[in-house]
Amino acid sequence: MAFHFKLEKVLRVKKKEKELLEAEYAQAVQMFEQMANNLYELLKRKEEIEHHSNEQFKSKMVVNDLQNTQRYLLSLTQKIAKAQIQVQKARELMKIAEQQFVSKTIEVKKYEKLKERQMEEYKRTLFIEENKQNDEFSILRYINQ
């Protein structure tokens, strides 16, 4: 008589769901990192342009160049604002995916723990049965002597 976990199919399904959620979480993390890097690059570029603009103020320059720089800074500021919104959305999606993954992991652990307990109970029952059989054989031997 071999051990058979009654909820084995459920456990397999839950493990599959956990793997899918883990992949979704990894994808959400990757998307967040990409957007955060994009935002970082935009901020870095803005800082460089502002530094360049300050240098232009110190030296003699054409008003047209200054206007172009200011327009570019305004455009960059708008891109940064959009990127910040995207990063925030990506962060929220990442947190949701993480919560779902953690929840599913806990659920799978519960089923694995249940399986482990049932396996221990099965082993204990098997051990008791073997001891009973050994006792019976010992009694039969003693009687047959």
C-alpha positions as CSV (number, residue, x, y, z in Angstrom):
1,M,0.0,0.0,0.0
2,A,1.7,3.1,-1.2
3,F,1.1,6.6,0.1
4,H,-1.3,8.7,-2.0
5,F,-1.9,12.4,-1.3
6,K,-5.6,13.0,-2.0
7,L,-5.0,16.6,-3.0
8,E,-2.0,15.9,-5.3
9,K,-3.8,17.3,-8.4
10,V,-4.8,20.5,-6.5
11,L,-1.2,20.9,-5.3
12,R,0.2,20.5,-8.9
13,V,-2.3,23.1,-10.1
14,K,-1.4,25.5,-7.3
15,K,2.3,25.1,-8.1
16,K,1.7,25.9,-11.8
17,E,-0.3,29.0,-10.8
18,K,2.6,30.0,-8.5
19,E,5.1,29.6,-11.3
20,L,3.0,31.7,-13.6
21,L,2.6,34.4,-10.9
22,E,6.4,34.3,-10.3
23,A,7.0,34.9,-14.1
24,E,4.5,37.8,-14.0
25,Y,6.2,39.2,-11.0
26,A,9.6,38.9,-12.7
27,Q,8.2,40.6,-15.8
28,A,6.8,43.4,-13.7
29,V,10.1,43.9,-11.9
30,Q,11.9,44.1,-15.3
31,M,9.4,46.6,-16.6
32,F,9.7,48.8,-13.5
33,E,13.5,48.7,-13.8
34,Q,13.4,49.7,-17.4
35,M,11.1,52.6,-16.7
36,A,13.1,53.7,-13.7
37,N,16.3,53.6,-15.8
38,N,14.6,55.7,-18.5
39,L,13.6,58.2,-15.8
40,Y,17.1,58.3,-14.5
41,E,18.5,58.9,-17.9
42,L,16.1,61.8,-18.5
43,L,16.9,63.4,-15.2
44,K,20.6,63.0,-15.9
45,R,20.2,64.6,-19.3
46,K,18.2,67.4,-17.8
47,E,20.9,68.0,-15.2
48,E,23.5,68.1,-17.9
49,I,21.5,70.6,-20.0
50,E,20.9,72.8,-17.0
51,H,24.6,72.8,-16.2
52,H,25.3,73.6,-19.9
53,S,22.7,76.4,-19.7
54,N,24.3,77.9,-16.7
55,E,27.6,77.9,-18.5
56,Q,26.0,79.7,-21.4
57,F,24.7,82.4,-19.1
58,K,28.2,83.0,-17.9
59,S,29.6,83.4,-21.4
60,K,28.5,85.5,-24.3
61,M,25.9,83.7,-26.3
62,V,23.2,84.2,-28.8
63,V,19.6,84.7,-27.5
64,N,18.4,82.1,-30.0
65,D,20.7,79.4,-28.5
66,L,19.3,80.3,-25.0
67,Q,15.7,80.0,-26.3
68,N,16.4,76.6,-27.9
69,T,18.0,75.4,-24.6
70,Q,15.0,76.6,-22.6
71,R,12.6,74.9,-25.0
72,Y,14.6,71.7,-24.8
73,L,14.5,71.9,-21.0
74,L,10.8,72.4,-21.0
75,S,10.3,69.4,-23.3
76,L,12.6,67.3,-21.1
77,T,10.6,68.4,-18.0
78,Q,7.4,67.2,-19.6
79,K,9.0,63.9,-20.6
80,I,10.2,63.5,-17.0
81,A,6.7,64.1,-15.6
82,K,5.3,61.5,-17.9
83,A,8.1,59.1,-17.1
84,Q,7.4,59.6,-13.3
85,I,3.8,58.6,-13.8
86,Q,4.8,55.5,-15.8
87,V,7.3,54.6,-13.1
88,Q,4.7,55.0,-10.4
89,K,2.2,52.8,-12.4
90,A,4.9,50.2,-13.0
91,R,5.7,50.2,-9.2
92,E,2.1,49.6,-8.4
93,L,1.8,46.8,-10.9
94,M,5.0,45.3,-9.4
95,K,3.6,45.5,-5.9
96,I,0.4,43.8,-6.9
97,A,2.2,41.1,-8.7
98,E,4.4,40.6,-5.7
99,Q,1.4,40.3,-3.4
100,Q,-0.2,37.8,-5.6
101,F,3.0,35.8,-5.8
102,V,3.5,35.8,-2.1
103,S,-0.1,34.8,-1.5
104,K,0.1,31.9,-3.9
105,T,3.4,30.8,-2.3
106,I,1.8,30.7,1.1
107,E,-1.1,28.7,-0.3
108,V,1.3,26.2,-1.9
109,K,3.2,25.9,1.3
110,K,0.0,25.0,3.1
111,Y,-0.7,22.2,0.7
112,E,2.8,21.0,1.0
113,K,2.6,21.0,4.8
114,L,-0.6,19.1,4.6
115,K,1.0,16.5,2.4
116,E,3.9,16.3,4.7
117,R,1.6,15.7,7.7
118,Q,-0.4,13.1,5.9
119,M,2.9,11.3,4.9
120,E,4.0,11.3,8.5
121,E,0.6,9.9,9.5
122,Y,0.9,7.2,6.8
123,K,4.4,6.3,8.0
124,R,3.2,6.1,11.6
125,T,0.3,3.8,10.6
126,L,2.6,1.7,8.5
127,F,5.0,1.3,11.4
128,I,2.2,0.3,13.8
129,E,0.9,-2.3,11.3
130,E,4.4,-3.8,10.9
131,N,4.8,-4.0,14.7
132,K,1.4,-5.8,14.9
133,Q,2.5,-8.2,12.2
134,N,5.8,-8.8,13.9
135,D,4.0,-9.4,17.2
136,E,1.6,-11.9,15.5
137,F,4.5,-13.8,13.9
138,S,6.3,-13.9,17.3
139,I,3.2,-15.3,19.0
140,L,2.8,-17.9,16.2
141,R,6.4,-19.0,16.5
142,Y,6.1,-19.3,20.2
143,I,2.9,-21.4,19.9
144,N,4.4,-23.6,17.2
145,Q,7.5,-24.4,19.3
